[in-house]
Amino acid sequence: MQLLYGWLNAPHVAERWDGALTLAEVQESYFKDEGEKCERFLVYLDGEPLAYIQSYIACLCSDGWWEDITDQGTVGIDFFIGEAGKLNQGLGTAMLQAFARRLFSNASVNRIISDPSPENPRSIATLEKAGFTRVGNIVTPDGAAVLLEMKRSET
Ligand SMILES: CC(C)(COP(=O)(O)OP(=O)(O)OC[C@H]1O[C@@H](n2cnc3c(N)ncnc32)[C@H](O)[C@@H]1OP(=O)(O)O)[C@@H](O)C(=O)NCCC(=O)NCCS
């Protein structure tokens, strides 16, 4: 809990994620079991905590998210490197590649999507380096976004 709280409030994450959060907000948003709807992962490098990733089945989302996606095989991801000292060393790219392999090891997953802000070129560049393809610009409940995808058939 303290680890995630610290990461979420680190400037490089807060400016791209949810802004500053209280401990109670972190508890409410990150520590409830949502089953297959949303899975949350801490990522470790050499035994040390490095990053956070969440994945979700897009068609199970509500509140205006992914209303045009109906198949169960499309999984969305959101992610950040928590440790500021580990940015820009290729770890985000490696993490996304490893996580995509893990998701595709589930035979029911056939497409992975991510929707960074157009104002987050570092995230877009990292997704593209990891093998994602830019599909186009979209509008989500969070605002303007760039949709990127990786299809099982392309891996
Ligand atoms: C996005 C994030 C996970 C990338 O992780 P990382 O380990 O720093 O990424 P990598 O080192 O693997 O690759 C970053 C690439 O982006 C490029 N990059 C960095 N800033 C950039 C910018 N402003 N414009 C374009 N490319 C940029 C780097 O040059 C690098 O590419 P290169 O190796 O070809 O030079 C990390 O920056 C992060 O956690 N950011 C804060 C949270 C966030 O934005 N999460 C994504 C929300 S969708």
The ligand as an SDF file (V2000), in Angstrom:
LIG
                    3D

 48 50  0  0  0  0  0  0  0  0999 V2000
    5.9010    5.4000  -20.1760 C   0  0  0  0  0  0  0  0  0  0  0  0
    6.9540    4.6620  -19.3520 C   0  0  0  0  0  0  0  0  0  0  0  0
    6.3830    3.3810  -18.7820 C   0  0  0  0  0  0  0  0  0  0  0  0
    8.1290    4.3390  -20.2690 C   0  0  0  0  0  0  0  0  0  0  0  0
    9.0810    3.5900  -19.5280 O   0  0  0  0  0  0  0  0  0  0  0  0
   10.6540    3.7490  -19.8120 P   0  0  0  0  0  0  0  0  0  0  0  0
   11.3290    2.6270  -19.1510 O   0  0  0  0  0  0  0  0  0  0  0  0
   11.0680    5.1180  -19.4450 O   0  0  0  0  0  0  0  0  0  0  0  0
   10.6800    3.5720  -21.4020 O   0  0  0  0  0  0  0  0  0  0  0  0
   11.8820    3.0490  -22.3110 P   0  0  0  0  0  0  0  0  0  0  0  0
   13.1780    3.4850  -21.7510 O   0  0  0  0  0  0  0  0  0  0  0  0
   11.6940    1.5920  -22.5570 O   0  0  0  0  0  0  0  0  0  0  0  0
   11.5720    3.8070  -23.6910 O   0  0  0  0  0  0  0  0  0  0  0  0
   11.2350    5.1510  -23.6700 C   0  0  0  0  0  0  0  0  0  0  0  0
   11.3360    5.6530  -25.0880 C   0  0  0  0  0  0  0  0  0  0  0  0
   10.5830    6.8550  -25.1750 O   0  0  0  0  0  0  0  0  0  0  0  0
   11.3930    7.8180  -25.7840 C   0  0  0  0  0  0  0  0  0  0  0  0
   10.9710    9.0980  -25.3000 N   0  0  0  0  0  0  0  0  0  0  0  0
   11.1760    9.6390  -24.0840 C   0  0  0  0  0  0  0  0  0  0  0  0
   10.6230   10.8540  -24.0370 N   0  0  0  0  0  0  0  0  0  0  0  0
   10.0540   11.0550  -25.2460 C   0  0  0  0  0  0  0  0  0  0  0  0
    9.3370   12.1220  -25.8110 C   0  0  0  0  0  0  0  0  0  0  0  0
    9.0670   13.2290  -25.1050 N   0  0  0  0  0  0  0  0  0  0  0  0
    8.8840   12.0030  -27.0850 N   0  0  0  0  0  0  0  0  0  0  0  0
    9.1140   10.8800  -27.7980 C   0  0  0  0  0  0  0  0  0  0  0  0
    9.8090    9.8370  -27.3110 N   0  0  0  0  0  0  0  0  0  0  0  0
   10.2660    9.9420  -26.0380 C   0  0  0  0  0  0  0  0  0  0  0  0
   12.7860    7.5010  -25.3400 C   0  0  0  0  0  0  0  0  0  0  0  0
   13.7160    8.1230  -26.1820 O   0  0  0  0  0  0  0  0  0  0  0  0
   12.7700    5.9830  -25.4590 C   0  0  0  0  0  0  0  0  0  0  0  0
   12.9960    5.5770  -26.7860 O   0  0  0  0  0  0  0  0  0  0  0  0
   14.4910    5.1990  -27.3030 P   0  0  0  0  0  0  0  0  0  0  0  0
   14.9790    4.0830  -26.4310 O   0  0  0  0  0  0  0  0  0  0  0  0
   14.2630    4.7640  -28.7220 O   0  0  0  0  0  0  0  0  0  0  0  0
   15.2980    6.4130  -27.1530 O   0  0  0  0  0  0  0  0  0  0  0  0
    7.4880    5.5550  -18.2210 C   0  0  0  0  0  0  0  0  0  0  0  0
    8.0430    6.7220  -18.7970 O   0  0  0  0  0  0  0  0  0  0  0  0
    6.4640    5.9610  -17.2160 C   0  0  0  0  0  0  0  0  0  0  0  0
    6.1610    5.2090  -16.3240 O   0  0  0  0  0  0  0  0  0  0  0  0
    5.9380    7.2000  -17.3200 N   0  0  0  0  0  0  0  0  0  0  0  0
    4.9950    7.7610  -16.3620 C   0  0  0  0  0  0  0  0  0  0  0  0
    3.6420    7.0950  -16.3870 C   0  0  0  0  0  0  0  0  0  0  0  0
    3.0600    6.9490  -17.7590 C   0  0  0  0  0  0  0  0  0  0  0  0
    3.1570    7.8480  -18.5890 O   0  0  0  0  0  0  0  0  0  0  0  0
    2.4220    5.7910  -17.9750 N   0  0  0  0  0  0  0  0  0  0  0  0
    1.7490    5.4970  -19.2270 C   0  0  0  0  0  0  0  0  0  0  0  0
    0.3370    5.9000  -19.1250 C   0  0  0  0  0  0  0  0  0  0  0  0
   -0.5550    5.3230  -20.5350 S   0  0  0  0  0  0  0  0  0  0  0  0
  1  2  1  0
  2  3  1  0
  2  4  1  0
  2 36  1  0
  4  5  1  0
  5  6  1  0
  6  7  2  0
  6  8  1  0
  6  9  1  0
  9 10  1  0
 10 11  2  0
 10 12  1  0
 10 13  1  0
 13 14  1  0
 14 15  1  0
 15 16  1  0
 15 30  1  0
 16 17  1  0
 17 18  1  0
 17 28  1  0
 18 19  1  0
 18 27  1  0
 19 20  2  0
 20 21  1  0
 21 22  1  0
 21 27  2  0
 22 23  1  0
 22 24  2  0
 24 25  1  0
 25 26  2  0
 26 27  1  0
 28 29  1  0
 28 30  1  0
 30 31  1  0
 31 32  1  0
 32 33  2  0
 32 34  1  0
 32 35  1  0
 36 37  1  0
 36 38  1  0
 38 39  2  0
 38 40  1  0
 40 41  1  0
 41 42  1  0
 42 43  1  0
 43 44  2  0
 43 45  1  0
 45 46  1  0
 46 47  1  0
 47 48  1  0
M  END
$$$$
